Each structure stands twice: as C-alpha cells, then as structure tokens.
Amino acid sequence: MPPAMAAMRTRIPRAVALLRALHHARPSHPHWYLAMLGADPLARGRGVSSALFGPRLAECDATATAAHLETGNASNVLLYERYGFTLTTVLSTAGPSVRVMDRAPAGTRVRS
C-alpha cells in the first residue's frame, strides 16, 4: 500500500471525529458561522480584523443574530474576545485542540 494511503487510513477517522464534534458544538439557534477569517501576520495592528469582523458583526447586532466560529490557534481567543465572543468549549480529538466561540448580538445573551 502506498504510504499516503496508509497515512489517510489512520487520519480519516480522526478527521471525521473532529467534524462530528464541531457539528455538535454549533448552536442550535440561528447564527452566522464565521469561517476562514484570517490576515497576513504582517498586516497585524492595521485594522484588518476590524474590517473583516465589523460589517458582519454590525449586521448580527442589527438583526439580533448570534455569531459562531472555531479556531485552532489559542492566541486568537483574546482577539475574538475583544469582539464579544465567548469561549464555549475546547475540543480535543487526538489532534490539535479547536476552540469553539460564540457571540450573542448586542444586548442579548448567548443561547446554546
């Protein structure tokens, strides 16, 4: 068996377990799922995260809709907390930990 096939055989079950855990960690109520947000490290401190988050979070607040995201980078938690996100759980499924965060619209509380 080619090495790549052997590696996938052991990793696919772990990937499926993580995807299942992420699915179960998502809120059951309506929410925006903020996926794949990122900026070049050289752009840090230049307002890129505000430009990415600002309009979407303003819309969440205006429509009273929660927001949800996941991050594999522990240092992102503080950044997301500045935008009102709360760490709800940390998933560890035999690989890197994934931090799950939710944000209630302004003036409300996060529901699960």
C-alpha positions, 0 to 999 in steps of 0.5 A: 500500500502506498504510504499516503494511503496508509497515512489517510487510513489512520487520519480519516477517522480522526478527521471525521471525529473532529467534524462530528464534534464541531457539528455538535458544538454549533448552536442550535439557534440561528447564527452566522458561522464565521469561517476562514477569517484570517490576515497576513501576520504582517498586516497585524495592528492595521485594522484588518480584523476590524474590517473583516469582523465589523460589517458582519458583526454590525449586521448580527447586532442589527438583526439580533443574530448570534455569531459562531466560529472555531479556531485552532490557534489559542492566541486568537481567543483574546482577539475574538474576545475583544469582539464579544465572543465567548469561549464555549468549549475546547475540543480535543480529538487526538489532534490539535485542540479547536476552540469553539466561540460564540457571540450573542448580538448586542444586548442579548445573551448567548443561547446554546 
